Amino acid sequence: MAAKFTCKILSPETTLFDGEAEMLSLRTTEGEVAFLAGHERFIGLIDKCSAHISVDSTSADGRGLNIALSTGVIHFNDNTAVVISETAEIETGEDI
């Protein structure tokens, strides 16, 4: 099992995800970025994208979640990723 970190995806309306993740990938205004446990401190502006949260890479279905994000901010520090997006929505057909 891969190491995990705390991941939170927030919008003004709700918390879309708050749990442990193996990887978080999304697009910032500087380009694509992926976070794993132990990633260095990071803060960046999110570009409109589909973020992917990998929850369990060892499961047969590769459990994960895709969330459509508008502009916002990503902050990674102390093994915690916090995404705050103006709007965020779980993409259809996804279930975690």
C-alpha positions as CSV (number, residue, x, y, z in Angstrom):
1,M,0.0,0.0,0.0
2,A,1.3,3.4,-0.9
3,A,1.8,6.1,1.7
4,K,-1.2,8.4,2.1
5,F,-1.7,12.1,2.9
6,T,-4.8,14.1,4.0
7,C,-6.7,15.7,1.1
8,K,-9.5,18.2,1.2
9,I,-11.4,19.6,-1.7
10,L,-13.5,22.6,-0.7
11,S,-15.9,25.1,-2.5
12,P,-17.9,27.9,-0.9
13,E,-21.0,25.6,-1.0
14,T,-19.6,22.3,0.4
15,T,-16.7,20.0,1.1
16,L,-16.5,17.6,-1.8
17,F,-13.7,15.4,-0.4
18,D,-12.1,15.1,3.0
19,G,-10.0,12.0,3.5
20,E,-6.8,10.1,2.8
21,A,-5.4,9.9,-0.7
22,E,-2.4,8.3,-2.4
23,M,-2.1,10.9,-5.1
24,L,-3.8,14.2,-6.2
25,S,-3.2,15.5,-9.7
26,L,-4.6,18.7,-11.2
27,R,-3.6,21.6,-13.4
28,T,-2.3,24.9,-12.1
29,T,-1.7,28.1,-14.0
30,E,2.0,26.9,-14.2
31,G,1.1,23.4,-15.6
32,E,0.2,19.9,-14.4
33,V,1.2,18.9,-10.9
34,A,0.8,15.7,-8.9
35,F,1.1,15.3,-5.1
36,L,2.2,12.2,-3.2
37,A,2.8,11.8,0.5
38,G,5.8,13.8,1.6
39,H,5.6,16.4,-1.2
40,E,7.4,19.6,-0.5
41,R,5.5,22.7,0.5
42,F,3.5,24.1,-2.4
43,I,1.0,26.9,-3.1
44,G,-0.4,27.6,-6.5
45,L,-3.3,28.9,-8.5
46,I,-5.6,26.3,-10.0
47,D,-6.6,26.5,-13.7
48,K,-10.0,25.1,-14.7
49,C,-9.5,21.4,-14.8
50,S,-10.5,17.9,-13.7
51,A,-8.6,16.9,-10.6
52,H,-8.0,13.3,-9.9
53,I,-7.7,11.8,-6.4
54,S,-6.3,8.3,-6.2
55,V,-7.5,6.6,-3.1
56,D,-6.4,3.0,-3.4
57,S,-4.1,2.0,-6.3
58,T,-4.0,-1.6,-5.0
59,S,-7.7,-2.3,-5.5
60,A,-8.8,-4.0,-8.7
61,D,-10.9,-1.0,-9.8
62,G,-8.1,1.5,-9.0
63,R,-10.4,3.5,-6.7
64,G,-10.4,7.2,-7.4
65,L,-12.4,10.2,-7.9
66,N,-12.5,13.0,-10.5
67,I,-13.7,16.4,-9.5
68,A,-14.3,19.3,-12.0
69,L,-12.7,22.5,-10.6
70,S,-12.9,26.1,-11.7
71,T,-10.2,28.6,-10.6
72,G,-8.9,28.4,-7.1
73,V,-5.9,27.7,-4.9
74,I,-4.0,24.5,-3.9
75,H,-1.9,24.4,-0.8
76,F,0.3,21.4,0.3
77,N,2.0,21.5,3.6
78,D,2.7,19.0,6.5
79,N,1.4,16.1,4.4
80,T,-2.0,17.8,3.8
81,A,-3.4,19.1,0.5
82,V,-6.1,21.7,0.6
83,V,-7.9,22.7,-2.6
84,I,-10.2,25.7,-2.5
85,S,-12.1,26.2,-5.7
86,E,-14.7,28.8,-6.7
87,T,-16.9,26.0,-8.0
88,A,-16.3,22.2,-7.7
89,E,-18.4,19.2,-8.7
90,I,-17.9,15.5,-8.6
91,E,-17.9,14.3,-12.2
92,T,-20.8,12.0,-13.1
93,G,-20.5,8.3,-12.8
94,E,-17.9,8.6,-10.0
95,D,-18.5,6.9,-6.7
96,I,-16.0,6.5,-3.9
